[in-house]
Amino acid sequence: MVLALVLLLVGLGTLGFAAYSLYNETRFPLGALKAAEIQGLKVELATQPKGPHLRVTGTLVDNKLAVRRVFSGHIGQAMWLKIYPVAEEQEGDPVKIDLRVPLRTGSTELRFGPDKELIWRGDK
């Protein structure tokens, strides 16, 4: 009985994860950008009255893309930034990125994209 319940819960969890993955692939078919897809990617530590933040700047390499959504989260002491693009019908001016990401207390690094590439490391 207990084994059947555990298997049912694992199955439901797997099904839920698969549905969530499919949902994200439908909403963001191009996936998250990689660091190599942003020319001149630069991260600077800055302060403001509300506290420290990281300023992330650069330009999208492909000028047929625009930014659709920005996601930031954290994994342990690392922050994680993902930028999801959307394809534009016509080629336009290069899209410049200028984001301000609030620095979480205790965070010592910023990782980027689906590969969690390290793009900034602060003092420990």
C-alpha positions in Angstrom: 0.0 0.0 0.0 2.8 2.4 1.0 4.8 1.5 -2.1 1.8 2.1 -4.4 1.3 5.5 -2.8 5.0 6.4 -3.3 4.9 5.3 -6.9 1.7 7.3 -7.5 3.3 10.5 -6.0 6.5 10.0 -8.1 4.4 9.5 -11.2 2.3 12.6 -10.5 5.5 14.6 -9.9 7.1 13.4 -13.1 3.9 14.2 -15.0 3.7 17.7 -13.5 7.4 18.4 -14.4 6.8 17.2 -18.0 3.7 19.4 -18.3 5.7 22.4 -16.9 8.6 21.8 -19.3 6.2 21.6 -22.3 4.4 24.8 -21.1 7.7 26.7 -21.0 8.8 25.4 -24.4 5.5 26.6 -25.8 5.8 30.0 -24.2 9.5 30.4 -24.9 10.3 28.3 -28.0 13.7 29.8 -28.5 14.8 29.0 -24.9 16.9 31.2 -22.7 19.8 33.2 -24.2 23.4 32.0 -23.6 26.1 34.5 -22.7 27.7 34.2 -26.1 24.5 35.6 -27.6 25.0 38.9 -25.9 27.8 41.0 -27.3 29.7 43.0 -24.7 28.1 41.4 -21.7 29.2 43.3 -18.7 28.3 43.1 -15.0 29.0 45.9 -12.5 28.3 46.1 -8.8 26.4 49.4 -8.0 24.7 50.8 -5.0 21.5 52.8 -4.6 19.4 53.9 -1.6 17.5 50.6 -1.6 20.7 48.6 -1.5 23.3 47.1 -3.8 22.4 45.7 -7.2 24.1 44.3 -10.3 23.9 46.2 -13.5 23.9 43.8 -16.5 24.5 45.4 -19.9 25.1 44.2 -23.4 23.6 44.0 -26.9 21.8 41.0 -28.5 23.9 39.6 -31.3 20.9 38.6 -33.4 19.0 41.8 -34.3 15.9 39.8 -35.2 15.4 39.1 -31.5 13.8 41.1 -28.8 13.6 40.5 -25.0 10.4 38.8 -24.0 11.0 38.0 -20.4 13.7 38.2 -17.7 13.8 35.7 -14.9 16.1 35.9 -11.9 16.4 33.3 -9.1 18.9 31.9 -6.7 20.7 28.7 -6.1 22.5 28.6 -2.8 24.9 31.6 -2.8 24.5 32.1 -6.5 22.0 34.2 -8.3 20.8 33.0 -11.7 19.7 35.3 -14.5 17.8 34.0 -17.6 16.7 36.2 -20.6 14.1 34.7 -22.9 14.0 36.2 -26.4 11.2 36.4 -29.0 11.7 36.5 -32.7 10.7 39.7 -34.5 9.3 39.6 -38.1 11.7 42.2 -39.4 15.3 42.9 -38.7 15.6 46.0 -36.5 18.1 48.0 -34.5 20.2 45.9 -32.1 18.5 45.4 -28.8 20.4 46.8 -25.9 20.1 45.2 -22.5 20.4 47.3 -19.4 19.1 45.4 -16.3 19.4 46.1 -12.6 19.3 43.0 -10.5 18.9 43.5 -6.8 21.8 41.7 -5.0 20.5 39.1 -2.5 22.2 39.1 0.9 24.9 36.5 1.0 25.0 36.1 -2.8 28.6 35.9 -4.1 28.1 35.2 -7.8 25.8 35.7 -10.8 25.2 32.9 -13.3 23.6 33.3 -16.7 21.5 31.3 -19.0 20.5 27.7 -19.3 24.1 26.6 -18.7 24.5 28.6 -15.5 27.6 30.2 -16.9 29.5 32.3 -14.2 29.5 36.0 -15.3 30.2 37.8 -12.0 31.8 36.9 -8.7 31.9 39.2 -5.8 34.2 39.3 -2.7 33.6 36.5 -0.2 
